[in-house]
Amino acid sequence: MVILFDRFNLPEDIYEIIFATKQQKIVAKLLAQEMKEKGGEMTKTEMSLFATRLHEGNLIAEIDEPEFRGKKVKLSYNKRQFYDRILTPMKSMGLIDYDLYKKTYKLSDKFNKELIRIGLKWIQELRKPAHSYEKKGFKPVL
């Protein structure tokens, strides 16, 4: 997954930075909220039930969006797209960990650690000496 952002216009909401659409942002935020309510961890079965409730349109929630503020809204989101566009990217970015032995999903701080590691890679790149590239048969056009 690629995160493109404008450092001069960063939104306050982390989900707006990470996810491309408003719908993805809402569903990801609801997932994190659901996990927090369960102590930051959900079993594989609980995750499946959450995805099924979404898929069937049986998830009723208060959304922190200006047009829905203070209202309970019935949400629907395709189960396959939930796994492909929400849960899998959150796992690959380090926002959520999956414990293979316990079969649980857990909120994680690995995302933060990876961003720090990426920043350090950029610092290393800045410190590398400049060198010219020469290819045989290449003549620059002026």
ChimeraX commands (.cxc) that place a marker at each C-alpha (Angstrom):
marker #1 position 0.00,0.00,0.00 radius 0.5
marker #1 position 1.24,3.47,-0.82 radius 0.5
marker #1 position 0.49,6.46,1.36 radius 0.5
marker #1 position 0.75,9.77,-0.45 radius 0.5
marker #1 position 0.43,12.88,1.67 radius 0.5
marker #1 position 0.98,16.60,1.56 radius 0.5
marker #1 position 2.90,17.56,4.68 radius 0.5
marker #1 position 1.52,21.10,4.47 radius 0.5
marker #1 position -2.10,19.91,4.48 radius 0.5
marker #1 position -2.15,16.90,6.78 radius 0.5
marker #1 position -5.63,16.13,8.09 radius 0.5
marker #1 position -6.06,15.71,11.83 radius 0.5
marker #1 position -7.63,12.29,11.33 radius 0.5
marker #1 position -5.04,9.53,10.77 radius 0.5
marker #1 position -7.60,7.49,8.85 radius 0.5
marker #1 position -7.90,10.26,6.24 radius 0.5
marker #1 position -4.15,10.03,5.63 radius 0.5
marker #1 position -4.11,6.25,5.31 radius 0.5
marker #1 position -7.31,5.44,3.43 radius 0.5
marker #1 position -8.31,6.67,-0.02 radius 0.5
marker #1 position -12.08,6.95,0.37 radius 0.5
marker #1 position -14.44,8.31,3.00 radius 0.5
marker #1 position -16.17,4.93,3.22 radius 0.5
marker #1 position -12.87,3.11,3.89 radius 0.5
marker #1 position -11.98,5.68,6.53 radius 0.5
marker #1 position -15.33,5.21,8.30 radius 0.5
marker #1 position -15.10,1.40,8.29 radius 0.5
marker #1 position -11.46,1.38,9.48 radius 0.5
marker #1 position -12.30,3.78,12.29 radius 0.5
marker #1 position -15.26,1.60,13.32 radius 0.5
marker #1 position -13.05,-1.49,13.30 radius 0.5
marker #1 position -10.48,0.20,15.55 radius 0.5
marker #1 position -13.27,1.37,17.87 radius 0.5
marker #1 position -14.73,-2.14,18.02 radius 0.5
marker #1 position -11.30,-3.55,18.85 radius 0.5
marker #1 position -10.74,-0.93,21.57 radius 0.5
marker #1 position -14.09,-1.85,23.14 radius 0.5
marker #1 position -12.88,-5.46,23.28 radius 0.5
marker #1 position -9.61,-4.55,25.00 radius 0.5
marker #1 position -7.67,-3.92,21.76 radius 0.5
marker #1 position -7.99,-7.53,20.62 radius 0.5
marker #1 position -10.52,-9.61,18.67 radius 0.5
marker #1 position -10.64,-13.28,17.88 radius 0.5
marker #1 position -10.86,-14.48,14.29 radius 0.5
marker #1 position -14.52,-15.37,14.92 radius 0.5
marker #1 position -15.31,-11.91,16.33 radius 0.5
marker #1 position -13.66,-10.32,13.29 radius 0.5
marker #1 position -15.72,-12.50,10.98 radius 0.5
marker #1 position -18.91,-11.57,12.85 radius 0.5
marker #1 position -18.02,-7.87,12.56 radius 0.5
marker #1 position -17.43,-8.26,8.80 radius 0.5
marker #1 position -20.70,-10.20,8.41 radius 0.5
marker #1 position -22.69,-7.55,10.31 radius 0.5
marker #1 position -21.20,-4.95,7.98 radius 0.5
marker #1 position -21.91,-7.05,4.90 radius 0.5
marker #1 position -25.54,-7.63,5.86 radius 0.5
marker #1 position -26.07,-3.98,6.79 radius 0.5
marker #1 position -26.76,-4.84,10.42 radius 0.5
marker #1 position -24.10,-2.60,11.93 radius 0.5
marker #1 position -25.59,0.47,13.59 radius 0.5
marker #1 position -23.10,3.09,14.72 radius 0.5
marker #1 position -22.60,6.77,15.43 radius 0.5
marker #1 position -20.23,8.19,12.83 radius 0.5
marker #1 position -17.97,11.14,13.53 radius 0.5
marker #1 position -18.78,12.88,10.25 radius 0.5
marker #1 position -20.40,16.33,10.10 radius 0.5
marker #1 position -23.49,15.16,8.16 radius 0.5
marker #1 position -24.10,12.19,10.52 radius 0.5
marker #1 position -23.03,13.66,13.88 radius 0.5
marker #1 position -25.40,12.74,16.69 radius 0.5
marker #1 position -27.30,10.22,14.56 radius 0.5
marker #1 position -27.23,6.44,14.57 radius 0.5
marker #1 position -26.56,5.14,11.07 radius 0.5
marker #1 position -27.00,1.67,9.59 radius 0.5
marker #1 position -23.83,0.76,7.70 radius 0.5
marker #1 position -23.16,-1.70,4.92 radius 0.5
marker #1 position -19.80,-2.73,3.46 radius 0.5
marker #1 position -18.96,-5.76,1.33 radius 0.5
marker #1 position -17.27,-8.50,3.38 radius 0.5
marker #1 position -14.64,-9.32,0.74 radius 0.5
marker #1 position -13.79,-5.65,0.30 radius 0.5
marker #1 position -13.55,-5.30,4.08 radius 0.5
marker #1 position -10.82,-7.94,4.17 radius 0.5
marker #1 position -9.09,-6.71,0.97 radius 0.5
marker #1 position -9.26,-2.94,1.49 radius 0.5
marker #1 position -9.42,-2.49,5.25 radius 0.5
marker #1 position -8.13,-5.38,7.34 radius 0.5
marker #1 position -5.31,-6.64,5.08 radius 0.5
marker #1 position -3.81,-3.16,4.54 radius 0.5
marker #1 position -4.08,-2.43,8.27 radius 0.5
marker #1 position -2.19,-5.68,8.96 radius 0.5
marker #1 position 0.48,-5.02,6.33 radius 0.5
marker #1 position 1.09,-1.47,7.60 radius 0.5
marker #1 position 1.43,-2.63,11.20 radius 0.5
marker #1 position -1.76,-1.04,12.56 radius 0.5
marker #1 position -3.11,-4.49,13.42 radius 0.5
marker #1 position -1.20,-7.68,14.28 radius 0.5
marker #1 position -2.49,-11.20,13.79 radius 0.5
marker #1 position -1.36,-13.86,16.26 radius 0.5
marker #1 position -1.28,-17.14,14.37 radius 0.5
marker #1 position -1.27,-19.26,17.54 radius 0.5
marker #1 position -4.02,-17.50,19.48 radius 0.5
marker #1 position -5.90,-16.66,16.26 radius 0.5
marker #1 position -6.49,-13.08,17.39 radius 0.5
marker #1 position -6.19,-9.64,15.85 radius 0.5
marker #1 position -4.64,-6.97,18.04 radius 0.5
marker #1 position -4.15,-3.21,17.65 radius 0.5
marker #1 position -0.42,-2.55,17.26 radius 0.5
marker #1 position 2.15,0.27,17.41 radius 0.5
marker #1 position 4.30,-1.27,14.65 radius 0.5
marker #1 position 3.01,1.34,12.18 radius 0.5
marker #1 position 4.74,4.05,14.19 radius 0.5
marker #1 position 7.97,2.06,14.37 radius 0.5
marker #1 position 7.95,1.44,10.62 radius 0.5
marker #1 position 7.46,5.14,9.84 radius 0.5
marker #1 position 10.44,5.94,12.07 radius 0.5
marker #1 position 12.47,3.29,10.20 radius 0.5
marker #1 position 11.43,4.83,6.86 radius 0.5
marker #1 position 12.52,8.25,8.10 radius 0.5
marker #1 position 15.91,6.84,9.10 radius 0.5
marker #1 position 16.32,5.33,5.62 radius 0.5
marker #1 position 15.76,8.78,4.12 radius 0.5
marker #1 position 18.40,10.28,6.44 radius 0.5
marker #1 position 20.85,7.55,5.31 radius 0.5
marker #1 position 20.07,8.42,1.68 radius 0.5
marker #1 position 20.72,12.10,2.34 radius 0.5
marker #1 position 24.13,11.30,3.83 radius 0.5
marker #1 position 25.32,9.20,0.89 radius 0.5
marker #1 position 27.93,10.90,-1.28 radius 0.5
marker #1 position 26.93,12.00,-4.75 radius 0.5
marker #1 position 28.16,9.95,-7.68 radius 0.5
marker #1 position 27.65,10.31,-11.38 radius 0.5
marker #1 position 25.99,7.78,-13.60 radius 0.5
marker #1 position 27.70,6.97,-16.88 radius 0.5
marker #1 position 26.28,4.57,-19.40 radius 0.5
marker #1 position 27.94,3.42,-22.57 radius 0.5
marker #1 position 26.48,4.99,-25.66 radius 0.5
marker #1 position 24.48,7.53,-23.71 radius 0.5
marker #1 position 24.87,11.10,-24.89 radius 0.5
marker #1 position 22.98,13.81,-23.05 radius 0.5
marker #1 position 20.81,16.02,-25.24 radius 0.5
marker #1 position 21.41,19.71,-24.61 radius 0.5
marker link #1:1,2 radius 0.2
marker link #1:2,3 radius 0.2
marker link #1:3,4 radius 0.2
marker link #1:4,5 radius 0.2
marker link #1:5,6 radius 0.2
marker link #1:6,7 radius 0.2
marker link #1:7,8 radius 0.2
marker link #1:8,9 radius 0.2
marker link #1:9,10 radius 0.2
marker link #1:10,11 radius 0.2
marker link #1:11,12 radius 0.2
marker link #1:12,13 radius 0.2
marker link #1:13,14 radius 0.2
marker link #1:14,15 radius 0.2
marker link #1:15,16 radius 0.2
marker link #1:16,17 radius 0.2
marker link #1:17,18 radius 0.2
marker link #1:18,19 radius 0.2
marker link #1:19,20 radius 0.2
marker link #1:20,21 radius 0.2
marker link #1:21,22 radius 0.2
marker link #1:22,23 radius 0.2
marker link #1:23,24 radius 0.2
marker link #1:24,25 radius 0.2
marker link #1:25,26 radius 0.2
marker link #1:26,27 radius 0.2
marker link #1:27,28 radius 0.2
marker link #1:28,29 radius 0.2
marker link #1:29,30 radius 0.2
marker link #1:30,31 radius 0.2
marker link #1:31,32 radius 0.2
marker link #1:32,33 radius 0.2
marker link #1:33,34 radius 0.2
marker link #1:34,35 radius 0.2
marker link #1:35,36 radius 0.2
marker link #1:36,37 radius 0.2
marker link #1:37,38 radius 0.2
marker link #1:38,39 radius 0.2
marker link #1:39,40 radius 0.2
marker link #1:40,41 radius 0.2
marker link #1:41,42 radius 0.2
marker link #1:42,43 radius 0.2
marker link #1:43,44 radius 0.2
marker link #1:44,45 radius 0.2
marker link #1:45,46 radius 0.2
marker link #1:46,47 radius 0.2
marker link #1:47,48 radius 0.2
marker link #1:48,49 radius 0.2
marker link #1:49,50 radius 0.2
marker link #1:50,51 radius 0.2
marker link #1:51,52 radius 0.2
marker link #1:52,53 radius 0.2
marker link #1:53,54 radius 0.2
marker link #1:54,55 radius 0.2
marker link #1:55,56 radius 0.2
marker link #1:56,57 radius 0.2
marker link #1:57,58 radius 0.2
marker link #1:58,59 radius 0.2
marker link #1:59,60 radius 0.2
marker link #1:60,61 radius 0.2
marker link #1:61,62 radius 0.2
marker link #1:62,63 radius 0.2
marker link #1:63,64 radius 0.2
marker link #1:64,65 radius 0.2
marker link #1:65,66 radius 0.2
marker link #1:66,67 radius 0.2
marker link #1:67,68 radius 0.2
marker link #1:68,69 radius 0.2
marker link #1:69,70 radius 0.2
marker link #1:70,71 radius 0.2
marker link #1:71,72 radius 0.2
marker link #1:72,73 radius 0.2
marker link #1:73,74 radius 0.2
marker link #1:74,75 radius 0.2
marker link #1:75,76 radius 0.2
marker link #1:76,77 radius 0.2
marker link #1:77,78 radius 0.2
marker link #1:78,79 radius 0.2
marker link #1:79,80 radius 0.2
marker link #1:80,81 radius 0.2
marker link #1:81,82 radius 0.2
marker link #1:82,83 radius 0.2
marker link #1:83,84 radius 0.2
marker link #1:84,85 radius 0.2
marker link #1:85,86 radius 0.2
marker link #1:86,87 radius 0.2
marker link #1:87,88 radius 0.2
marker link #1:88,89 radius 0.2
marker link #1:89,90 radius 0.2
marker link #1:90,91 radius 0.2
marker link #1:91,92 radius 0.2
marker link #1:92,93 radius 0.2
marker link #1:93,94 radius 0.2
marker link #1:94,95 radius 0.2
marker link #1:95,96 radius 0.2
marker link #1:96,97 radius 0.2
marker link #1:97,98 radius 0.2
marker link #1:98,99 radius 0.2
marker link #1:99,100 radius 0.2
marker link #1:100,101 radius 0.2
marker link #1:101,102 radius 0.2
marker link #1:102,103 radius 0.2
marker link #1:103,104 radius 0.2
marker link #1:104,105 radius 0.2
marker link #1:105,106 radius 0.2
marker link #1:106,107 radius 0.2
marker link #1:107,108 radius 0.2
marker link #1:108,109 radius 0.2
marker link #1:109,110 radius 0.2
marker link #1:110,111 radius 0.2
marker link #1:111,112 radius 0.2
marker link #1:112,113 radius 0.2
marker link #1:113,114 radius 0.2
marker link #1:114,115 radius 0.2
marker link #1:115,116 radius 0.2
marker link #1:116,117 radius 0.2
marker link #1:117,118 radius 0.2
marker link #1:118,119 radius 0.2
marker link #1:119,120 radius 0.2
marker link #1:120,121 radius 0.2
marker link #1:121,122 radius 0.2
marker link #1:122,123 radius 0.2
marker link #1:123,124 radius 0.2
marker link #1:124,125 radius 0.2
marker link #1:125,126 radius 0.2
marker link #1:126,127 radius 0.2
marker link #1:127,128 radius 0.2
marker link #1:128,129 radius 0.2
marker link #1:129,130 radius 0.2
marker link #1:130,131 radius 0.2
marker link #1:131,132 radius 0.2
marker link #1:132,133 radius 0.2
marker link #1:133,134 radius 0.2
marker link #1:134,135 radius 0.2
marker link #1:135,136 radius 0.2
marker link #1:136,137 radius 0.2
marker link #1:137,138 radius 0.2
marker link #1:138,139 radius 0.2
marker link #1:139,140 radius 0.2
marker link #1:140,141 radius 0.2
marker link #1:141,142 radius 0.2
view
